[in-house]
């Protein structure tokens, strides 16, 4: 358990005595691809760290279709904001692939959050998430091409091994439109496809297209 905890960013370089205590109220959970971890509105006493695999946070529209909101990978934690606010989870969470999580009992962990280094790390983590949400909301003022370019420049992780139809939904466009824009950027030598991910080759040209 301690070895797994050390893989989570919140617990980097924490002494073994503290990790032993945290391990005593934590548990390892294994999920297959596309398994639901929890649904929006559920109230549990756990937040989660990702040992390996990936997790998609999502909302649903009136038809029940998934609207991707955020994606987390190895070392990340999720579900903590709801615990701090003592509210149900505000989004649903499902696995992107086979995933191993650590579920940590918040009621027993919360005594640590007001003391360094946990307090500093949590503040930084939550601040980064809020700033990313603010930045991503700026997409609304752009047209479809500019939305893709803005996301490539500011949120490149969204193009890493993510299903195209899910990314298209997140960017509020059809998968066909997204494919067309990416193909054009590729043909212009601005991006390339590399191991199921997209890599920017010419940031200057990409930035100029946003002006």
PEUR-V69568 format. One record per run of one state. SS is the DSSP state (A for helix, B for strand, O for the rest). FROM is the first residue (numbers start at 1). TO is the last residue. If there is no record, write none. Layout:
# PEUR-V69568
ss=SS from=FROM to=TO
ss=SS from=FROM to=TO
This chain:
# PEUR-V69568
ss=O from=1 to=1
ss=A from=2 to=5
ss=O from=6 to=8
ss=A from=9 to=11
ss=O from=12 to=15
ss=A from=16 to=23
ss=O from=24 to=25
ss=B from=26 to=31
ss=O from=32 to=35
ss=B from=36 to=38
ss=O from=39 to=45
ss=B from=46 to=52
ss=O from=53 to=54
ss=B from=55 to=60
ss=O from=61 to=65
ss=B from=66 to=72
ss=O from=73 to=76
ss=B from=77 to=78
ss=O from=79 to=79
ss=A from=80 to=85
ss=O from=86 to=91
ss=B from=92 to=95
ss=O from=96 to=98
ss=B from=99 to=105
ss=A from=106 to=112
ss=O from=113 to=117
ss=A from=118 to=141
ss=O from=142 to=143
ss=A from=144 to=154
ss=O from=155 to=155
ss=A from=156 to=159
ss=B from=160 to=160
ss=O from=161 to=163
ss=A from=164 to=170
ss=O from=171 to=174
ss=A from=175 to=187
ss=O from=188 to=190
ss=B from=191 to=194
ss=O from=195 to=196
ss=B from=197 to=200
ss=O from=201 to=202
ss=A from=203 to=208
ss=O from=209 to=211
